[in-house]
Amino acid sequence: MDPLKEHTTGQARVAELLERERQLFADERPRSKELFTRAGKTLLNGVPMPFMTEWPGDFPIYVADAVGAEVVDVDGHRYADLCLGDTGAMTGHAPAATVEAMMEQFRRGASHMLPTEDSVWVAEELQRRFGLPFWQFALSATDANRFALRIARHVTGRPKILVFNWCYHGTVDETIATVVDGIPGPREGNLGPPVDPTTTTKVIEFNDVPALEAALAEGDVACVLAEPAMTNVGIILPDPGYHEALRRITRETGTLLHLDETHTLCAGPGGCTGAWGLDPDILVVGKPLASGLPAAAYGFSSEVSERFLAGWDAEVSVTGGLGGTLAGNALSAKLMRVTMEEVLTEDAFRGMIALAERYTLGVRRAIDNAGLPWHITRLGCRAEYRFRATPPRNGTESILSEERPLMRFMHLYSLNRGVLLTPFHNMALMSPATTEEQVDLAVDVFDGALAELM
Ligand SMILES: Cc1ncc(COP(=O)(O)O)c(C=O)c1O
């Protein structure tokens, strides 16, 4: 039997290849290495953000330019960017329309704590795309989730929220929890949690209807916070009928349904909510909404908005836990507008999804030719290969199938041949600027990596 089919016995070969690629990576990037060494004297771990240590080489590449779907590093290497800032640059880097609108609006004022017509346009467009009538703005999806959770607790008068095991919704305290062998607790690596997250949060597995029924039966959960399809532990699609059950059970128990479409916007202009006809009470979207500049939005149903406004007091609202001085600023509103009006349009999504289909077909063919028990899943304009034969149904199944050294090799091999993948998973994302040539390069490189492994 082929050793890689056993998922473990091919490890010696993976380690050998990984070492070769690590050396090649370092040898070809002296300037990035030099910057990383210099950064070690001032930046914690040599990087501006902790997760930047997760790139597969011994140091990250330092970027000189990022335009369209291409990144150029300080050593002059060019990469087809399938990471796209893990969705932040789903628009492609520096789309011309956004650049122009940014310059124009900045000259006319960025932040004055007053609304502009653009904010009205953006809310109207979000309403059209996602179906929810009322909207507020924030500067990041993390913040939008945080504010939406406050609203959910406020209007229901309930203390807890429910999330799915191995979810990620930004650095929101209540969500950094996990359940292992039926025992809930802080997720590994949860730094200095303000309280034990089990006091704020219930955690169950995705796609488990009886667990959902049991967890909501007590009537103490303000909202279920969920990605319509999980994307942060790889792509996990809902079982057929799962969303119907989720909506029915949340309604029956008076629990709000809060969908986070920050990543699942890849499913189409209205995310999964638009593509699958979902009906949440609260919805959050961020990251690419302003072409990767800080902006996010959260929307809610008429009922949530009425319940919220019933207790409204303008005097105390300032310190009530929502917003921030820069949230909803004129520049963000302009950039959200131009992104939806000219960049992430319905037409653009059609092209992006076609590219993801092309990539999926190519990768699937390579997997089949190699006879490996792997598969690829697609969600709109994003696709992901996995080192297992069937798609996982929940976070635990997904985590258990992780093959870190193998993933590191695949990513480093790609990086060394001009293809940039997000370090946390095997997803490839298409932007309106991505080309068929870039997709074909990524497929060829994937094929090449399999040939090495076999
Ligand atoms: C589903 C989801 N929601 C929210 C966030 C947080 O986004 P940000 O870090 O831009 O606040 C992320 C980040 O990866 C995410 O994947």
The ligand as an SDF file (V2000), in Angstrom:
LIG
                    3D

 16 16  0  0  0  0  0  0  0  0999 V2000
  -15.5180   34.1080   10.2860 C   0  0  0  0  0  0  0  0  0  0  0  0
  -14.6820   35.2190   10.8170 C   0  0  0  0  0  0  0  0  0  0  0  0
  -15.2570   36.2050   11.5110 N   0  0  0  0  0  0  0  0  0  0  0  0
  -14.5560   37.2250   12.0030 C   0  0  0  0  0  0  0  0  0  0  0  0
  -13.1970   37.2910   11.8160 C   0  0  0  0  0  0  0  0  0  0  0  0
  -12.4250   38.4440   12.3770 C   0  0  0  0  0  0  0  0  0  0  0  0
  -12.0260   39.3170   11.3710 O   0  0  0  0  0  0  0  0  0  0  0  0
  -11.0340   40.4940   11.7600 P   0  0  0  0  0  0  0  0  0  0  0  0
   -9.7900   39.8270   12.2240 O   0  0  0  0  0  0  0  0  0  0  0  0
  -10.8600   41.2510   10.4900 O   0  0  0  0  0  0  0  0  0  0  0  0
  -11.6740   41.2810   12.8310 O   0  0  0  0  0  0  0  0  0  0  0  0
  -12.5450   36.3020   11.1150 C   0  0  0  0  0  0  0  0  0  0  0  0
  -11.0930   36.3430   10.8990 C   0  0  0  0  0  0  0  0  0  0  0  0
  -10.4850   35.4630   10.3450 O   0  0  0  0  0  0  0  0  0  0  0  0
  -13.3030   35.2470   10.5950 C   0  0  0  0  0  0  0  0  0  0  0  0
  -12.7380   34.2460    9.9140 O   0  0  0  0  0  0  0  0  0  0  0  0
  1  2  1  0
  2  3  1  0
  2 15  2  0
  3  4  2  0
  4  5  1  0
  5  6  1  0
  5 12  2  0
  6  7  1  0
  7  8  1  0
  8  9  2  0
  8 10  1  0
  8 11  1  0
 12 13  1  0
 12 15  1  0
 13 14  2  0
 15 16  1  0
M  END
$$$$
